[in-house]
Amino acid sequence: MQLSVPDQPSTVARIAAGDEQAFAAFYREHLDAIVAFFARRVGDRELAFDLTAETFAAVVAGAGGYRGDAPPAAWLFGIARNKLRESLRRDRVADEARRRLRLEP
């Protein structure tokens, strides 16, 4: 006879349902790794923290769309990569606009 164990809702599903404790635990577990990810790539501590905040805000906003195809950490780093790409694109656009207007950075 095999015992059945009920499925526990995933952390991301609990975040999507508004579980603040689940988000707090997820945040604490991954904060240092996400800050380090950005710090290595942007070389600016303040920008790294800003991108980290944007990433975790996107976790809350997008948790309902998490399909579970990848582990939650992989999903989180995918969000972080997208935030980094958006930031680099914004900087390029701003630089191009400054050059066209002949303004100093």
C-alpha positions in Angstrom: 0.0 0.0 0.0 1.4 3.4 -1.1 0.5 6.5 0.9 -0.5 9.5 -1.1 1.0 12.8 -0.1 -1.1 15.9 -1.0 0.6 18.3 -3.4 2.0 21.4 -1.7 1.3 24.5 -3.6 4.6 25.8 -5.1 6.2 28.9 -3.7 5.4 30.8 -6.8 1.8 29.7 -6.8 1.5 30.9 -3.2 3.1 34.2 -4.2 0.5 34.6 -7.0 -2.2 34.0 -4.4 -0.9 36.9 -2.3 1.0 34.9 0.3 3.3 37.5 1.8 5.2 35.0 3.8 6.0 32.9 0.7 7.3 36.0 -1.1 9.4 37.0 1.9 11.0 33.5 2.1 11.6 33.5 -1.7 13.1 37.0 -1.5 15.4 36.1 1.4 16.5 32.9 -0.3 17.4 34.6 -3.6 18.3 38.2 -2.8 22.1 37.8 -2.5 22.3 35.8 -5.7 20.3 38.3 -7.7 22.2 41.3 -6.4 25.5 39.6 -7.3 24.1 38.7 -10.7 23.5 42.4 -11.4 26.6 43.8 -9.7 28.9 41.6 -11.8 27.2 42.8 -15.0 26.5 46.5 -14.4 29.4 47.5 -12.1 27.2 50.0 -10.3 25.9 49.0 -6.9 23.0 51.4 -6.9 21.9 50.2 -10.4 22.3 46.6 -9.2 19.9 47.3 -6.3 17.4 49.1 -8.6 17.4 46.2 -11.0 17.0 43.8 -8.1 14.0 45.7 -6.9 12.5 45.7 -10.4 13.1 41.9 -10.6 11.3 41.1 -7.4 8.5 43.4 -8.3 8.1 41.5 -11.6 8.0 38.3 -9.5 4.9 39.5 -7.7 3.3 40.9 -10.9 4.1 37.8 -13.0 3.8 34.9 -10.5 0.3 34.0 -11.9 1.9 33.3 -15.3 4.5 30.9 -13.9 3.9 27.5 -15.5 6.4 25.5 -13.6 8.3 24.5 -16.7 11.6 25.4 -14.9 12.5 25.6 -11.2 11.5 28.8 -9.5 15.1 30.0 -9.3 15.6 29.6 -13.1 12.4 31.5 -13.7 13.7 34.3 -11.4 17.0 34.5 -13.2 15.1 34.7 -16.5 13.3 37.7 -15.2 16.6 39.2 -14.0 18.1 38.7 -17.5 15.1 40.4 -19.0 15.4 43.4 -16.6 19.1 43.7 -17.4 18.4 43.6 -21.2 15.7 46.3 -20.8 18.1 48.5 -18.7 20.9 48.1 -21.3 18.4 49.0 -24.1 17.2 52.1 -22.2 20.8 53.2 -21.7 21.6 52.8 -25.4 18.4 54.7 -26.4 19.3 57.5 -24.0 22.9 57.6 -25.3 21.8 57.8 -28.9 19.3 60.6 -28.1 22.0 62.6 -26.3 24.4 62.1 -29.2 21.8 63.3 -31.7 21.1 66.4 -29.5 24.9 66.8 -29.0 24.5 66.7 -25.2 27.1 65.6 -22.7 26.1 62.5 -20.7 
